[in-house]
């Protein structure tokens, strides 16, 4: 009986420790996320307060990183067209960066435009992954999805500001 109680106590302690919320702590991530909310476009859209690591059906983001999902050069300005091509080496590098992605809470005190974030899920809620920088920090990529589709978004740091170069649709309903 004592062994059963000890075992139950150990299991409960492990469960409590595993439920501890993980928070986004990367200053780079907040720099990029904050830049996404500076635009006046679509103020009705709110970003969910937790990052995602998988598509709605459970497919992990790293599994979606394929050439046919990263056609940024097809929609980018002619200035960025060549730079918007993602090489196989870069795809493999990004897969490694997304390998151990988990859902993480955003820390509201680190968000500049807190009104653009929500803890409520609705049809206008957008879910985003934690952004990943590459190419010596000049570019970043993140996955976002809403009610009717999901896409990868390529960003470029121009001077001190992050700008969306292009979005590439992964799925659409």
Secondary structure, DSSP 8 states (H G I E B T S, - for coil): -HHHHHHHHHHHHHHHHHTS--B---HHHHHHHHHHTSS-TTTT-EEESB-BSB-TTS-BHHHH--GGG--GGGTS-TTTTTTT---HHHHHHHHHHHTT----B--GGG-S-GGGEESS--TTEEEEB--EEETTTTEEEEEEEETTEEEEEEEEEETTEEEEEEEEEEEE-
